Amino acid sequence: MSTNSTAYAYWLVSPSKGEIRETSVTASLKDPLFLETLYSGISPGTERLVGLAKVPEECWETMRCWYMEGSFALPLKYGYNLVGQAYEGSNQGKRFFVMHPHQSRVVVESSDALELPDWLPSKRATLIPNTETALNAVWDAEVSQENRILIVGAGIVGILISFVLSKEYGIGADFLEQDQQRIQYLEQLPWLQNSRLATDFKEDNYNIVFHTSASASGLQSAINALTFEGRCIELSWYGTQSVSLELGGSFHYQRKQIIASQVSAIAKPMRKLMDYRQRKEQVLHLLADAAVDILLEPVISFKDLPQFMSQLYQRQVHPVSPLVEY
């Protein structure tokens, strides 16, 4: 069995600039799994903040991803997840999902990888992390059939929240999104055919609002849309960006709540009922639905990743769920 090989990885070298570097892959792990990468997923909001070096220093340790190299001060090898096929050992030919930076070939600890079922396409498997985030947020919200629900921000997490609500609860969610092109994109999604999609409205009768726009104005809109004792589930991560809110109006007398939701801990309402393995199994159950394949675009060649990421950092492109093909 090989002990080392050459691979190529995406590195952030300075704010807004990345490059592909040759790297040596060694098998110094206790139980190594050798993977040839098929696809890796991009999380646009988080990877934009990281690429602009806007991760607060106090979060550097908490925000470290598996198999990350370098630091958030840059340079940094960073990325969210990849799907690879084993090319050596007893698992040869099997496909696995693992949290790992963008890299053409990897060696990971076997216990860190999830073997993919044969029915799950490799492209769709890159949705696992964001689907898990969406599912956890829905649990945080303690959703019921009677709730009127709004999602502010039509990025991949907001869209997957609407998918989870439809698939698991049979509940439709309305969307508030400032970008008219993104509204037109939402109109194509089969599970949103009966939802209200708008760039602006003033209603304040939503029991639950999921906020995913990573903007102060979006969070303010989310709070304003809540009715008495309504809950705003905050999924945005702002990095070093400050957020100013106007809370002198109905926020206090209507007893509105802002609840942070983050995937690293299982949502409190489910924490005694569900472990991480079971949550992942629930995610796989959700991803059995091929309807989410419409979200998997654009597909970027690995060699073109530095150019695409530069455009992402500078907001020249606004992809929903891009993935990298190797």
C-alpha positions as CSV (number, residue, x, y, z in Angstrom):
1,M,0.0,0.0,0.0
2,S,1.3,3.5,-0.9
3,T,2.6,5.6,1.9
4,N,2.7,8.9,0.0
5,S,1.5,10.4,-3.3
6,T,1.2,13.7,-5.0
7,A,-2.0,15.7,-5.0
8,Y,-3.1,19.3,-5.8
9,A,-5.0,21.5,-3.3
10,Y,-6.6,24.9,-3.4
11,W,-4.9,27.4,-1.1
12,L,-5.9,30.9,-0.1
13,V,-2.6,32.9,-0.3
14,S,-3.9,36.4,0.5
15,P,-7.4,38.1,0.8
16,S,-9.4,37.4,-2.4
17,K,-6.6,35.4,-4.0
18,G,-6.1,31.7,-4.2
19,E,-4.0,29.2,-6.2
20,I,-3.6,25.5,-6.8
21,R,-0.5,24.0,-5.1
22,E,1.1,20.7,-5.3
23,T,1.1,18.9,-2.0
24,S,2.4,15.6,-0.6
25,V,-0.2,13.1,0.7
26,T,1.1,10.8,3.4
27,A,-0.4,7.8,5.0
28,S,0.7,8.4,8.6
29,L,-2.7,7.9,10.0
30,K,-3.8,5.0,12.2
31,D,-6.4,3.6,9.8
32,P,-5.9,5.5,6.5
33,L,-8.5,5.7,3.7
34,F,-7.1,6.6,0.3
35,L,-9.5,8.7,-1.8
36,E,-9.4,10.1,-5.3
37,T,-11.7,13.1,-5.3
38,L,-14.7,13.2,-7.6
39,Y,-16.4,16.4,-6.4
40,S,-16.0,18.9,-3.6
41,G,-18.7,21.3,-2.4
42,I,-18.5,25.1,-1.9
43,S,-20.3,26.9,0.8
44,P,-20.5,30.4,-0.8
45,G,-21.2,32.6,2.3
46,T,-18.7,31.0,4.7
47,E,-16.0,30.5,2.0
48,R,-16.4,34.2,1.0
49,L,-15.8,35.4,4.5
50,V,-12.8,33.1,4.9
51,G,-11.4,34.2,1.5
52,L,-11.6,37.8,2.6
53,A,-9.8,37.0,5.9
54,K,-12.8,38.2,7.9
55,V,-12.8,35.4,10.5
56,P,-12.5,37.0,14.0
57,E,-9.3,35.8,15.7
58,E,-11.4,34.6,18.7
59,C,-13.1,32.1,16.4
60,W,-10.0,30.7,14.7
61,E,-9.8,27.6,16.8
62,T,-13.5,26.9,16.7
63,M,-13.8,27.4,13.0
64,R,-10.9,25.1,12.1
65,C,-12.1,22.5,9.6
66,W,-11.0,18.9,9.4
67,Y,-7.7,18.5,7.5
68,M,-7.3,22.3,7.2
69,E,-3.7,23.5,6.9
70,G,-2.3,27.0,7.6
71,S,-4.3,29.6,9.5
72,F,-7.2,32.1,9.0
73,A,-4.5,34.8,8.9
74,L,-3.6,33.2,5.5
75,P,-2.2,31.4,3.7
76,L,-4.8,28.6,4.3
77,K,-5.9,25.4,2.8
78,Y,-9.6,25.5,3.4
79,G,-12.8,23.9,2.1
80,Y,-16.0,22.2,3.3
81,N,-16.4,18.7,2.0
82,L,-15.6,16.3,-0.8
83,V,-16.7,13.0,-2.2
84,G,-14.0,10.6,-3.3
85,Q,-13.5,7.0,-4.4
86,A,-11.2,4.7,-2.6
87,Y,-8.2,3.7,-4.8
88,E,-6.4,1.4,-2.5
89,G,-7.0,-1.2,0.3
90,S,-10.1,-3.2,1.1
91,N,-12.4,-0.3,0.3
92,Q,-11.2,0.1,-3.2
93,G,-14.0,1.3,-5.6
94,K,-16.3,2.5,-2.8
95,R,-17.3,6.1,-2.5
96,F,-17.0,8.2,0.7
97,F,-18.0,11.6,1.9
98,V,-15.6,13.5,4.2
99,M,-15.1,17.0,5.5
100,H,-11.9,18.2,3.8
101,P,-10.5,21.2,1.9
102,H,-10.6,21.2,-2.0
103,Q,-7.9,18.7,-3.0
104,S,-7.5,16.2,-5.9
105,R,-6.4,13.2,-3.7
106,V,-6.6,12.8,0.0
107,V,-5.8,10.3,2.8
108,V,-8.1,10.6,5.8
109,E,-8.8,8.6,8.9
110,S,-11.4,5.9,8.0
111,S,-13.5,6.9,11.0
112,D,-13.8,10.5,9.6
113,A,-15.4,9.3,6.4
114,L,-19.0,8.3,5.6
115,E,-19.5,5.5,3.1
116,L,-22.1,6.5,0.6
117,P,-25.0,4.2,-0.3
118,D,-25.1,3.1,-4.0
119,W,-28.3,5.0,-4.7
120,L,-26.8,8.4,-3.7
121,P,-25.2,10.2,-6.7
122,S,-21.8,11.7,-5.9
123,K,-22.8,15.2,-6.9
124,R,-25.9,15.2,-4.6
125,A,-23.7,14.0,-1.7
126,T,-22.0,17.4,-1.6
127,L,-25.3,18.7,-0.2
128,I,-24.9,16.7,3.0
129,P,-23.4,19.5,5.2
130,N,-25.8,22.2,4.2
131,T,-28.8,19.8,4.5
132,E,-27.6,18.9,8.0
133,T,-27.5,22.6,8.8
134,A,-31.0,23.1,7.5
135,L,-32.4,20.1,9.4
136,N,-30.8,21.3,12.6
137,A,-32.3,24.8,12.2
138,V,-35.8,23.3,11.7
139,W,-35.3,21.4,14.9
140,D,-34.2,24.6,16.7
141,A,-37.4,26.3,15.5
142,E,-39.6,23.6,17.0
143,V,-41.9,23.8,14.0
144,S,-45.5,22.7,14.1
145,Q,-48.2,22.5,11.4
146,E,-49.9,25.7,12.6
147,N,-46.8,27.9,12.1
148,R,-46.6,30.5,9.4
149,I,-43.0,30.5,8.2
150,L,-40.9,33.0,6.4
151,I,-37.3,32.5,5.1
152,V,-35.2,35.7,4.6
153,G,-32.4,35.0,2.1
154,A,-32.5,32.5,-0.7
155,G,-29.1,31.0,-0.5
156,I,-28.4,27.3,-0.3
157,V,-29.2,27.0,3.4
158,G,-32.5,28.9,3.2
159,I,-33.5,26.9,0.2
160,L,-32.7,23.6,1.9
161,I,-34.7,24.7,5.0
162,S,-37.7,25.1,2.7
163,F,-37.0,21.7,1.3
164,V,-36.8,20.1,4.8
165,L,-40.1,21.8,5.8
166,S,-41.9,20.5,2.8
167,K,-40.4,17.0,2.9
168,E,-40.7,16.4,6.6
169,Y,-43.6,18.5,7.7
170,G,-45.6,19.2,4.6
171,I,-45.3,22.9,5.4
172,G,-44.7,25.6,2.8
173,A,-42.5,28.6,3.5
174,D,-42.6,32.1,2.1
175,F,-39.4,33.7,0.9
176,L,-38.1,37.3,1.3
177,E,-35.2,37.9,-1.1
178,Q,-34.0,41.2,-2.5
179,D,-32.5,39.8,-5.7
180,Q,-35.2,39.4,-8.5
181,Q,-33.1,36.9,-10.3
182,R,-33.0,34.7,-7.2
183,I,-36.8,35.0,-6.9
184,Q,-37.1,33.7,-10.5
185,Y,-34.8,30.9,-9.5
186,L,-37.0,30.0,-6.6
187,E,-40.0,29.8,-8.9
188,Q,-38.4,26.7,-10.5
189,L,-38.2,24.7,-7.3
190,P,-41.1,22.2,-7.2
191,W,-41.5,22.3,-3.4
192,L,-42.1,26.1,-3.5
193,Q,-45.0,26.1,-6.0
194,N,-47.5,27.3,-3.4
195,S,-45.2,29.7,-1.6
196,R,-45.2,33.4,-1.6
197,L,-41.9,34.8,-3.0
198,A,-41.3,38.5,-2.7
199,T,-38.5,41.1,-2.7
200,D,-40.3,43.2,-0.1
201,F,-43.4,43.2,2.1
202,K,-44.4,44.7,5.5
203,E,-46.5,41.9,7.1
204,D,-45.7,41.0,10.7
205,N,-47.6,37.8,11.2
206,Y,-45.0,35.0,10.9
207,N,-44.6,32.7,13.9
208,I,-41.1,31.6,12.7
209,V,-38.6,33.4,10.5
210,F,-35.4,31.8,9.4
211,H,-32.7,34.4,8.6
212,T,-29.9,33.4,6.2
213,S,-29.0,36.6,4.3
214,A,-25.9,37.5,6.4
215,S,-27.0,41.2,6.4
216,A,-28.2,43.6,9.1
217,S,-31.0,44.7,6.9
218,G,-32.1,41.1,6.4
219,L,-32.0,40.4,10.1
220,Q,-34.1,43.5,10.8
221,S,-36.6,42.4,8.2
222,A,-36.8,39.0,9.8
223,I,-37.5,40.5,13.3
224,N,-40.0,42.9,11.9
225,A,-41.9,40.1,10.2
226,L,-42.5,38.2,13.5
227,T,-45.8,38.2,15.3
228,F,-46.3,38.1,19.1
229,E,-43.7,35.7,20.7
230,G,-42.4,34.8,17.2
231,R,-39.0,33.2,16.8
232,C,-36.2,34.3,14.5
233,I,-33.8,31.5,13.9
234,E,-30.5,33.1,13.0
235,L,-28.2,31.1,10.7
236,S,-26.1,33.8,9.3
237,W,-22.4,34.1,10.3
238,Y,-21.1,37.6,10.1
239,G,-17.4,37.2,10.7
240,T,-15.9,40.5,11.6
241,Q,-18.9,42.4,10.3
242,S,-20.8,44.5,12.8
243,V,-24.6,44.3,12.9
244,S,-26.9,47.2,14.0
245,L,-30.5,46.6,14.7
246,E,-33.5,48.8,15.6
247,L,-35.1,47.1,18.6
248,G,-37.1,50.0,20.0
249,G,-40.3,49.2,18.2
250,S,-42.3,46.0,18.6
251,F,-39.4,43.7,19.5
252,H,-39.9,44.0,23.3
253,Y,-43.6,44.4,23.7
254,Q,-44.3,41.6,21.3
255,R,-41.8,39.4,23.2
256,K,-39.9,38.4,20.0
257,Q,-37.0,36.0,20.2
258,I,-33.7,35.7,18.3
259,I,-32.2,32.1,18.5
260,A,-28.8,31.3,17.1
261,S,-28.7,28.0,15.2
262,Q,-25.3,26.3,14.3
263,V,-24.8,22.8,13.2
264,S,-21.8,21.8,15.4
265,A,-24.3,21.0,18.2
266,I,-27.5,19.1,17.8
267,A,-30.5,21.4,18.3
268,K,-31.6,21.4,21.9
269,P,-35.1,20.1,21.4
270,M,-33.6,17.0,19.8
271,R,-30.4,16.6,21.8
272,K,-31.6,13.8,24.1
273,L,-33.4,12.0,21.3
274,M,-30.8,12.1,18.5
275,D,-27.0,11.6,18.2
276,Y,-24.8,12.8,15.3
277,R,-24.9,9.5,13.5
278,Q,-28.7,9.5,13.6
279,R,-28.8,13.1,12.4
280,K,-26.6,12.1,9.5
281,E,-28.9,9.2,8.7
282,Q,-31.9,11.6,8.6
283,V,-29.9,13.8,6.2
284,L,-29.4,10.8,3.9
285,H,-33.1,10.0,4.0
286,L,-33.8,13.6,2.9
287,L,-31.3,13.4,0.1
288,A,-33.0,10.3,-1.4
289,D,-35.2,12.8,-3.1
290,A,-33.8,13.7,-6.6
291,A,-35.7,17.0,-6.6
292,V,-32.6,18.6,-4.9
293,D,-30.5,17.9,-8.0
294,I,-31.7,21.2,-9.5
295,L,-29.6,23.0,-6.9
296,L,-26.3,21.5,-8.0
297,E,-24.9,24.3,-10.2
298,P,-22.7,25.6,-11.5
299,V,-20.1,22.8,-11.9
300,I,-16.5,24.2,-11.9
301,S,-13.5,22.4,-13.1
302,F,-10.9,22.1,-10.4
303,K,-8.3,23.8,-12.6
304,D,-10.6,26.8,-12.8
305,L,-11.3,27.0,-9.1
306,P,-8.9,30.0,-8.3
307,Q,-10.6,32.2,-10.9
308,F,-14.1,31.2,-9.8
309,M,-13.3,31.8,-6.1
310,S,-11.9,35.2,-6.9
311,Q,-15.2,36.1,-8.5
312,L,-17.1,34.7,-5.5
313,Y,-15.0,36.7,-3.0
314,Q,-15.7,39.9,-4.9
315,R,-19.5,39.1,-5.4
316,Q,-19.2,39.0,-9.1
317,V,-21.0,35.7,-9.1
318,H,-24.0,34.6,-6.9
319,P,-24.2,30.8,-7.0
320,V,-26.6,28.8,-4.9
321,S,-24.7,25.5,-4.5
322,P,-21.6,25.3,-6.8
323,L,-19.5,22.2,-6.8
324,V,-16.0,21.4,-8.1
325,E,-15.4,18.5,-10.5
326,Y,-12.0,16.8,-10.5
